[in-house]
């Protein structure tokens, strides 16, 4: 689970396992595996870093620096 913020300033927690892809357009859109889309206040790189840290916490990804592609 990762904590994010809706554009209106309301925080929420998202199950990172449901993220299909993230795009900046210029707002950050998250598309879920369910087909739902949401807009968040965080940048694409911030969402990516949080999702990677979540996976690292589950020991599914090796620990190391998180750098944007």
mmCIF file as gemmi writes it, N, C-alpha and C atoms, coordinates in Angstrom:
data_model
loop_
_atom_site.group_PDB
_atom_site.id
_atom_site.type_symbol
_atom_site.label_atom_id
_atom_site.label_alt_id
_atom_site.label_comp_id
_atom_site.label_asym_id
_atom_site.label_entity_id
_atom_site.label_seq_id
_atom_site.pdbx_PDB_ins_code
_atom_site.Cartn_x
_atom_site.Cartn_y
_atom_site.Cartn_z
_atom_site.occupancy
_atom_site.B_iso_or_equiv
_atom_site.pdbx_formal_charge
_atom_site.auth_seq_id
_atom_site.auth_asym_id
_atom_site.pdbx_PDB_model_num
ATOM 1 N N . UNK Axp A 1 ? 0.85 -1.177 0 1 0 ? 1 A 1
ATOM 2 C CA . UNK Axp A 1 ? 0 0 0 1 0 ? 1 A 1
ATOM 3 C C . UNK Axp A 1 ? 0.893 1.236 0 1 0 ? 1 A 1
ATOM 4 N N . UNK Axp A 2 ? 0.501 2.234 -0.797 1 0 ? 2 A 1
ATOM 5 C CA . UNK Axp A 2 ? 1.249 3.482 -0.837 1 0 ? 2 A 1
ATOM 6 C C . UNK Axp A 2 ? 0.295 4.642 -0.576 1 0 ? 2 A 1
ATOM 7 N N . UNK Axp A 3 ? 0.788 5.634 0.147 1 0 ? 3 A 1
ATOM 8 C CA . UNK Axp A 3 ? -0.024 6.801 0.476 1 0 ? 3 A 1
ATOM 9 C C . UNK Axp A 3 ? 0.168 7.85 -0.61 1 0 ? 3 A 1
ATOM 10 N N . UNK Axp A 4 ? -0.95 8.346 -1.148 1 0 ? 4 A 1
ATOM 11 C CA . UNK Axp A 4 ? -0.947 9.356 -2.196 1 0 ? 4 A 1
ATOM 12 C C . UNK Axp A 4 ? -1.938 10.453 -1.837 1 0 ? 4 A 1
ATOM 13 N N . UNK Axp A 5 ? -1.997 11.486 -2.68 1 0 ? 5 A 1
ATOM 14 C CA . UNK Axp A 5 ? -2.877 12.616 -2.424 1 0 ? 5 A 1
ATOM 15 C C . UNK Axp A 5 ? -3.692 12.929 -3.672 1 0 ? 5 A 1
ATOM 16 N N . UNK Axp A 6 ? -5.004 13.046 -3.497 1 0 ? 6 A 1
ATOM 17 C CA . UNK Axp A 6 ? -5.851 13.471 -4.617 1 0 ? 6 A 1
ATOM 18 C C . UNK Axp A 6 ? -5.588 14.947 -4.895 1 0 ? 6 A 1
ATOM 19 N N . UNK Axp A 7 ? -5.937 15.416 -6.084 1 0 ? 7 A 1
ATOM 20 C CA . UNK Axp A 7 ? -5.687 16.806 -6.438 1 0 ? 7 A 1
ATOM 21 C C . UNK Axp A 7 ? -6.345 17.781 -5.472 1 0 ? 7 A 1
ATOM 22 N N . UNK Axp A 8 ? -7.454 17.402 -4.861 1 0 ? 8 A 1
ATOM 23 C CA . UNK Axp A 8 ? -8.132 18.259 -3.9 1 0 ? 8 A 1
ATOM 24 C C . UNK Axp A 8 ? -7.44 18.33 -2.553 1 0 ? 8 A 1
ATOM 25 N N . UNK Axp A 9 ? -6.348 17.559 -2.382 1 0 ? 9 A 1
ATOM 26 C CA . UNK Axp A 9 ? -5.597 17.594 -1.132 1 0 ? 9 A 1
ATOM 27 C C . UNK Axp A 9 ? -5.938 16.492 -0.158 1 0 ? 9 A 1
ATOM 28 N N . UNK Axp A 10 ? -6.843 15.594 -0.524 1 0 ? 10 A 1
ATOM 29 C CA . UNK Axp A 10 ? -7.245 14.512 0.368 1 0 ? 10 A 1
ATOM 30 C C . UNK Axp A 10 ? -6.311 13.313 0.206 1 0 ? 10 A 1
ATOM 31 N N . UNK Axp A 11 ? -5.652 12.886 1.293 1 0 ? 11 A 1
ATOM 32 C CA . UNK Axp A 11 ? -4.777 11.717 1.212 1 0 ? 11 A 1
ATOM 33 C C . UNK Axp A 11 ? -5.594 10.429 1.126 1 0 ? 11 A 1
ATOM 34 N N . UNK Axp A 12 ? -5.022 9.432 0.472 1 0 ? 12 A 1
ATOM 35 C CA . UNK Axp A 12 ? -5.632 8.111 0.41 1 0 ? 12 A 1
ATOM 36 C C . UNK Axp A 12 ? -4.532 7.076 0.259 1 0 ? 12 A 1
ATOM 37 N N . UNK Axp A 13 ? -4.873 5.822 0.46 1 0 ? 13 A 1
ATOM 38 C CA . UNK Axp A 13 ? -3.909 4.733 0.35 1 0 ? 13 A 1
ATOM 39 C C . UNK Axp A 13 ? -4.327 3.852 -0.819 1 0 ? 13 A 1
ATOM 40 N N . UNK Axp A 14 ? -3.362 3.554 -1.686 1 0 ? 14 A 1
ATOM 41 C CA . UNK Axp A 14 ? -3.617 2.761 -2.889 1 0 ? 14 A 1
ATOM 42 C C . UNK Axp A 14 ? -2.867 1.442 -2.803 1 0 ? 14 A 1
ATOM 43 N N . UNK Axp A 15 ? -3.521 0.371 -3.172 1 0 ? 15 A 1
ATOM 44 C CA . UNK Axp A 15 ? -2.861 -0.927 -3.272 1 0 ? 15 A 1
ATOM 45 C C . UNK Axp A 15 ? -1.968 -0.881 -4.51 1 0 ? 15 A 1
ATOM 46 N N . UNK Axp A 16 ? -0.662 -0.786 -4.305 1 0 ? 16 A 1
ATOM 47 C CA . UNK Axp A 16 ? 0.29 -0.636 -5.406 1 0 ? 16 A 1
ATOM 48 C C . UNK Axp A 16 ? 0.284 -1.838 -6.344 1 0 ? 16 A 1
ATOM 49 N N . UNK Axp A 17 ? -0.218 -2.971 -5.885 1 0 ? 17 A 1
ATOM 50 C CA . UNK Axp A 17 ? -0.307 -4.162 -6.742 1 0 ? 17 A 1
ATOM 51 C C . UNK Axp A 17 ? -1.276 -3.941 -7.905 1 0 ? 17 A 1
ATOM 52 N N . UNK Axp A 18 ? -2.171 -2.972 -7.773 1 0 ? 18 A 1
ATOM 53 C CA . UNK Axp A 18 ? -3.18 -2.726 -8.803 1 0 ? 18 A 1
ATOM 54 C C . UNK Axp A 18 ? -2.74 -1.734 -9.87 1 0 ? 18 A 1
ATOM 55 N N . UNK Axp A 19 ? -1.548 -1.153 -9.724 1 0 ? 19 A 1
ATOM 56 C CA . UNK Axp A 19 ? -1.091 -0.162 -10.704 1 0 ? 19 A 1
ATOM 57 C C . UNK Axp A 19 ? -0.681 -0.865 -11.993 1 0 ? 19 A 1
ATOM 58 N N . UNK Axp A 20 ? -1.332 -0.472 -13.093 1 0 ? 20 A 1
ATOM 59 C CA . UNK Axp A 20 ? -0.961 -0.998 -14.4 1 0 ? 20 A 1
ATOM 60 C C . UNK Axp A 20 ? 0.085 -0.095 -15.035 1 0 ? 20 A 1
ATOM 61 N N . UNK Axp A 21 ? -0.184 1.218 -15.043 1 0 ? 21 A 1
ATOM 62 C CA . UNK Axp A 21 ? 0.824 2.173 -15.48 1 0 ? 21 A 1
ATOM 63 C C . UNK Axp A 21 ? 0.523 3.559 -14.946 1 0 ? 21 A 1
ATOM 64 N N . UNK Axp A 22 ? 1.561 4.407 -14.986 1 0 ? 22 A 1
ATOM 65 C CA . UNK Axp A 22 ? 1.483 5.782 -14.498 1 0 ? 22 A 1
ATOM 66 C C . UNK Axp A 22 ? 1.974 6.682 -15.62 1 0 ? 22 A 1
ATOM 67 N N . UNK Axp A 23 ? 1.282 7.802 -15.837 1 0 ? 23 A 1
ATOM 68 C CA . UNK Axp A 23 ? 1.715 8.731 -16.881 1 0 ? 23 A 1
ATOM 69 C C . UNK Axp A 23 ? 1.563 10.167 -16.398 1 0 ? 23 A 1
ATOM 70 N N . UNK Axp A 24 ? 2.428 11.04 -16.91 1 0 ? 24 A 1
ATOM 71 C CA . UNK Axp A 24 ? 2.353 12.464 -16.614 1 0 ? 24 A 1
ATOM 72 C C . UNK Axp A 24 ? 1.836 13.161 -17.859 1 0 ? 24 A 1
ATOM 73 N N . UNK Axp A 25 ? 0.745 13.939 -17.687 1 0 ? 25 A 1
ATOM 74 C CA . UNK Axp A 25 ? 0.059 14.424 -18.882 1 0 ? 25 A 1
ATOM 75 C C . UNK Axp A 25 ? -0.535 15.819 -18.762 1 0 ? 25 A 1
ATOM 76 N N . UNK Axp A 26 ? -0.142 16.88 -18.179 1 0 ? 26 A 1
ATOM 77 C CA . UNK Axp A 26 ? 0.977 17.022 -17.245 1 0 ? 26 A 1
ATOM 78 C C . UNK Axp A 26 ? 0.638 16.549 -15.841 1 0 ? 26 A 1
ATOM 79 N N . UNK Axp A 27 ? -0.664 16.416 -15.493 1 0 ? 27 A 1
ATOM 80 C CA . UNK Axp A 27 ? -0.995 15.834 -14.187 1 0 ? 27 A 1
ATOM 81 C C . UNK Axp A 27 ? -0.61 14.358 -14.198 1 0 ? 27 A 1
ATOM 82 N N . UNK Axp A 28 ? -0.438 13.791 -13.023 1 0 ? 28 A 1
ATOM 83 C CA . UNK Axp A 28 ? -0.061 12.385 -12.915 1 0 ? 28 A 1
ATOM 84 C C . UNK Axp A 28 ? -1.317 11.52 -12.877 1 0 ? 28 A 1
ATOM 85 N N . UNK Axp A 29 ? -1.476 10.679 -13.889 1 0 ? 29 A 1
ATOM 86 C CA . UNK Axp A 29 ? -2.599 9.753 -13.996 1 0 ? 29 A 1
ATOM 87 C C . UNK Axp A 29 ? -2.114 8.351 -13.667 1 0 ? 29 A 1
ATOM 88 N N . UNK Axp A 30 ? -2.882 7.654 -12.834 1 0 ? 30 A 1
ATOM 89 C CA . UNK Axp A 30 ? -2.592 6.26 -12.522 1 0 ? 30 A 1
ATOM 90 C C . UNK Axp A 30 ? -3.729 5.42 -13.093 1 0 ? 30 A 1
ATOM 91 N N . UNK Axp A 31 ? -3.381 4.435 -13.908 1 0 ? 31 A 1
ATOM 92 C CA . UNK Axp A 31 ? -4.364 3.499 -14.431 1 0 ? 31 A 1
ATOM 93 C C . UNK Axp A 31 ? -4.184 2.179 -13.693 1 0 ? 31 A 1
ATOM 94 N N . UNK Axp A 32 ? -5.278 1.647 -13.18 1 0 ? 32 A 1
ATOM 95 C CA . UNK Axp A 32 ? -5.236 0.411 -12.405 1 0 ? 32 A 1
ATOM 96 C C . UNK Axp A 32 ? -5.566 -0.787 -13.286 1 0 ? 32 A 1
ATOM 97 N N . UNK Axp A 33 ? -5.229 -1.955 -12.824 1 0 ? 33 A 1
ATOM 98 C CA . UNK Axp A 33 ? -5.531 -3.181 -13.56 1 0 ? 33 A 1
ATOM 99 C C . UNK Axp A 33 ? -7.033 -3.391 -13.711 1 0 ? 33 A 1
ATOM 100 N N . UNK Axp A 34 ? -7.814 -2.71 -12.876 1 0 ? 34 A 1
ATOM 101 C CA . UNK Axp A 34 ? -9.277 -2.811 -12.943 1 0 ? 34 A 1
ATOM 102 C C . UNK Axp A 34 ? -9.851 -1.923 -14.051 1 0 ? 34 A 1
ATOM 103 N N . UNK Axp A 35 ? -8.984 -1.056 -14.639 1 0 ? 35 A 1
ATOM 104 C CA . UNK Axp A 35 ? -9.436 -0.121 -15.653 1 0 ? 35 A 1
ATOM 105 C C . UNK Axp A 35 ? -9.755 1.254 -15.102 1 0 ? 35 A 1
ATOM 106 N N . UNK Axp A 36 ? -9.823 1.379 -13.783 1 0 ? 36 A 1
ATOM 107 C CA . UNK Axp A 36 ? -10.067 2.684 -13.16 1 0 ? 36 A 1
ATOM 108 C C . UNK Axp A 36 ? -8.855 3.577 -13.36 1 0 ? 36 A 1
ATOM 109 N N . UNK Axp A 37 ? -9.114 4.898 -13.481 1 0 ? 37 A 1
ATOM 110 C CA . UNK Axp A 37 ? -8.04 5.884 -13.588 1 0 ? 37 A 1
ATOM 111 C C . UNK Axp A 37 ? -8.216 6.921 -12.495 1 0 ? 37 A 1
ATOM 112 N N . UNK Axp A 38 ? -7.106 7.433 -12.002 1 0 ? 38 A 1
ATOM 113 C CA . UNK Axp A 38 ? -7.17 8.484 -10.995 1 0 ? 38 A 1
ATOM 114 C C . UNK Axp A 38 ? -6.053 9.473 -11.24 1 0 ? 38 A 1
ATOM 115 N N . UNK Axp A 39 ? -6.264 10.696 -10.774 1 0 ? 39 A 1
ATOM 116 C CA . UNK Axp A 39 ? -5.27 11.758 -10.877 1 0 ? 39 A 1
ATOM 117 C C . UNK Axp A 39 ? -4.769 12.044 -9.47 1 0 ? 39 A 1
ATOM 118 N N . UNK Axp A 40 ? -3.458 12.133 -9.328 1 0 ? 40 A 1
ATOM 119 C CA . UNK Axp A 40 ? -2.867 12.386 -8.013 1 0 ? 40 A 1
ATOM 120 C C . UNK Axp A 40 ? -1.968 13.608 -8.067 1 0 ? 40 A 1
ATOM 121 N N . UNK Axp A 41 ? -1.704 14.183 -6.895 1 0 ? 41 A 1
ATOM 122 C CA . UNK Axp A 41 ? -0.878 15.382 -6.796 1 0 ? 41 A 1
ATOM 123 C C . UNK Axp A 41 ? 0.607 15.064 -6.936 1 0 ? 41 A 1
ATOM 124 N N . UNK Axp A 42 ? 1.021 13.846 -6.608 1 0 ? 42 A 1
ATOM 125 C CA . UNK Axp A 42 ? 2.426 13.469 -6.663 1 0 ? 42 A 1
ATOM 126 C C . UNK Axp A 42 ? 2.91 13.377 -8.114 1 0 ? 42 A 1
ATOM 127 N N . UNK Axp A 43 ? 4.214 13.55 -8.291 1 0 ? 43 A 1
ATOM 128 C CA . UNK Axp A 43 ? 4.804 13.43 -9.624 1 0 ? 43 A 1
ATOM 129 C C . UNK Axp A 43 ? 4.898 11.957 -10.013 1 0 ? 43 A 1
ATOM 130 N N . UNK Axp A 44 ? 5.096 11.721 -11.299 1 0 ? 44 A 1
ATOM 131 C CA . UNK Axp A 44 ? 5.281 10.363 -11.796 1 0 ? 44 A 1
ATOM 132 C C . UNK Axp A 44 ? 6.46 9.703 -11.088 1 0 ? 44 A 1
ATOM 133 N N . UNK Axp A 45 ? 7.577 10.433 -10.948 1 0 ? 45 A 1
ATOM 134 C CA . UNK Axp A 45 ? 8.754 9.866 -10.293 1 0 ? 45 A 1
ATOM 135 C C . UNK Axp A 45 ? 8.496 9.533 -8.832 1 0 ? 45 A 1
ATOM 136 N N . UNK Axp A 46 ? 7.695 10.339 -8.155 1 0 ? 46 A 1
ATOM 137 C CA . UNK Axp A 46 ? 7.373 10.084 -6.751 1 0 ? 46 A 1
ATOM 138 C C . UNK Axp A 46 ? 6.508 8.832 -6.627 1 0 ? 46 A 1
ATOM 139 N N . UNK Axp A 47 ? 5.518 8.682 -7.494 1 0 ? 47 A 1
ATOM 140 C CA . UNK Axp A 47 ? 4.671 7.478 -7.472 1 0 ? 47 A 1
ATOM 141 C C . UNK Axp A 47 ? 5.532 6.249 -7.75 1 0 ? 47 A 1
ATOM 142 N N . UNK Axp A 48 ? 6.427 6.361 -8.73 1 0 ? 48 A 1
ATOM 143 C CA . UNK Axp A 48 ? 7.325 5.255 -9.058 1 0 ? 48 A 1
ATOM 144 C C . UNK Axp A 48 ? 8.185 4.873 -7.855 1 0 ? 48 A 1
ATOM 145 N N . UNK Axp A 49 ? 8.786 5.858 -7.208 1 0 ? 49 A 1
ATOM 146 C CA . UNK Axp A 49 ? 9.641 5.593 -6.053 1 0 ? 49 A 1
ATOM 147 C C . UNK Axp A 49 ? 8.86 4.923 -4.93 1 0 ? 49 A 1
ATOM 148 N N . UNK Axp A 50 ? 7.658 5.38 -4.672 1 0 ? 50 A 1
ATOM 149 C CA . UNK Axp A 50 ? 6.842 4.778 -3.607 1 0 ? 50 A 1
ATOM 150 C C . UNK Axp A 50 ? 6.456 3.342 -3.946 1 0 ? 50 A 1
ATOM 151 N N . UNK Axp A 51 ? 6.117 3.09 -5.212 1 0 ? 51 A 1
ATOM 152 C CA . UNK Axp A 51 ? 5.751 1.73 -5.624 1 0 ? 51 A 1
ATOM 153 C C . UNK Axp A 51 ? 6.952 0.797 -5.53 1 0 ? 51 A 1
ATOM 154 N N . UNK Axp A 52 ? 8.13 1.283 -5.912 1 0 ? 52 A 1
ATOM 155 C CA . UNK Axp A 52 ? 9.342 0.462 -5.823 1 0 ? 52 A 1
ATOM 156 C C . UNK Axp A 52 ? 9.682 0.176 -4.364 1 0 ? 52 A 1
ATOM 157 N N . UNK Axp A 53 ? 9.604 1.201 -3.512 1 0 ? 53 A 1
ATOM 158 C CA . UNK Axp A 53 ? 9.876 0.985 -2.075 1 0 ? 53 A 1
ATOM 159 C C . UNK Axp A 53 ? 8.897 -0.023 -1.486 1 0 ? 53 A 1
ATOM 160 N N . UNK Axp A 54 ? 7.641 0.033 -1.916 1 0 ? 54 A 1
ATOM 161 C CA . UNK Axp A 54 ? 6.643 -0.932 -1.454 1 0 ? 54 A 1
ATOM 162 C C . UNK Axp A 54 ? 7.07 -2.35 -1.84 1 0 ? 54 A 1
ATOM 163 N N . UNK Axp A 55 ? 7.493 -2.526 -3.088 1 0 ? 55 A 1
ATOM 164 C CA . UNK Axp A 55 ? 7.926 -3.853 -3.532 1 0 ? 55 A 1
ATOM 165 C C . UNK Axp A 55 ? 9.181 -4.295 -2.782 1 0 ? 55 A 1
ATOM 166 N N . UNK Axp A 56 ? 10.102 -3.371 -2.542 1 0 ? 56 A 1
ATOM 167 C CA . UNK Axp A 56 ? 11.306 -3.715 -1.788 1 0 ? 56 A 1
ATOM 168 C C . UNK Axp A 56 ? 10.964 -4.147 -0.374 1 0 ? 56 A 1
ATOM 169 N N . UNK Axp A 57 ? 9.979 -3.494 0.215 1 0 ? 57 A 1
ATOM 170 C CA . UNK Axp A 57 ? 9.558 -3.849 1.571 1 0 ? 57 A 1
ATOM 171 C C . UNK Axp A 57 ? 8.993 -5.259 1.611 1 0 ? 57 A 1
ATOM 172 N N . UNK Axp A 58 ? 8.444 -5.706 0.5 1 0 ? 58 A 1
ATOM 173 C CA . UNK Axp A 58 ? 7.908 -7.071 0.413 1 0 ? 58 A 1
ATOM 174 C C . UNK Axp A 58 ? 8.967 -8.074 -0.009 1 0 ? 58 A 1
ATOM 175 N N . UNK Axp A 59 ? 10.192 -7.603 -0.213 1 0 ? 59 A 1
ATOM 176 C CA . UNK Axp A 59 ? 11.309 -8.442 -0.665 1 0 ? 59 A 1
ATOM 177 C C . UNK Axp A 59 ? 11.095 -9.001 -2.065 1 0 ? 59 A 1
ATOM 178 N N . UNK Axp A 60 ? 10.302 -8.307 -2.87 1 0 ? 60 A 1
ATOM 179 C CA . UNK Axp A 60 ? 10.093 -8.745 -4.246 1 0 ? 60 A 1
ATOM 180 C C . UNK Axp A 60 ? 11.048 -8.056 -5.213 1 0 ? 60 A 1
ATOM 181 N N . UNK Axp A 61 ? 11.68 -7.001 -4.771 1 0 ? 61 A 1
ATOM 182 C CA . UNK Axp A 61 ? 12.642 -6.291 -5.605 1 0 ? 61 A 1
ATOM 183 C C . UNK Axp A 61 ? 13.906 -6.101 -4.78 1 0 ? 61 A 1
ATOM 184 N N . UNK Axp A 62 ? 15.071 -6.177 -5.422 1 0 ? 62 A 1
ATOM 185 C CA . UNK Axp A 62 ? 16.313 -6.005 -4.654 1 0 ? 62 A 1
ATOM 186 C C . UNK Axp A 62 ? 16.43 -4.593 -4.116 1 0 ? 62 A 1
ATOM 187 N N . UNK Axp A 63 ? 17.03 -4.462 -2.935 1 0 ? 63 A 1
ATOM 188 C CA . UNK Axp A 63 ? 17.244 -3.152 -2.346 1 0 ? 63 A 1
ATOM 189 C C . UNK Axp A 63 ? 18.317 -2.413 -3.127 1 0 ? 63 A 1
ATOM 190 N N . UNK Axp A 64 ? 18.206 -1.132 -3.199 1 0 ? 64 A 1
ATOM 191 C CA . UNK Axp A 64 ? 19.178 -0.315 -3.912 1 0 ? 64 A 1
ATOM 192 C C . UNK Axp A 64 ? 18.565 1.041 -4.194 1 0 ? 64 A 1
ATOM 193 N N . UNK Axp A 65 ? 19.314 1.911 -4.825 1 0 ? 65 A 1
ATOM 194 C CA . UNK Axp A 65 ? 18.79 3.24 -5.096 1 0 ? 65 A 1
ATOM 195 C C . UNK Axp A 65 ? 17.655 3.204 -6.102 1 0 ? 65 A 1
ATOM 196 N N . UNK Axp A 66 ? 16.687 4.084 -5.9 1 0 ? 66 A 1
ATOM 197 C CA . UNK Axp A 66 ? 15.567 4.199 -6.822 1 0 ? 66 A 1
ATOM 198 C C . UNK Axp A 66 ? 15.853 5.393 -7.71 1 0 ? 66 A 1
ATOM 199 N N . UNK Axp A 67 ? 16.069 5.133 -8.982 1 0 ? 67 A 1
ATOM 200 C CA . UNK Axp A 67 ? 16.34 6.221 -9.917 1 0 ? 67 A 1
ATOM 201 C C . UNK Axp A 67 ? 15.35 6.146 -11.058 1 0 ? 67 A 1
ATOM 202 N N . UNK Axp A 68 ? 14.823 7.3 -11.481 1 0 ? 68 A 1
ATOM 203 C CA . UNK Axp A 68 ? 13.891 7.3 -12.606 1 0 ? 68 A 1
ATOM 204 C C . UNK Axp A 68 ? 14.587 6.862 -13.887 1 0 ? 68 A 1
ATOM 205 N N . UNK Axp A 69 ? 13.837 6.227 -14.743 1 0 ? 69 A 1
ATOM 206 C CA . UNK Axp A 69 ? 14.387 5.747 -16.012 1 0 ? 69 A 1
ATOM 207 C C . UNK Axp A 69 ? 14.66 6.886 -16.97 1 0 ? 69 A 1
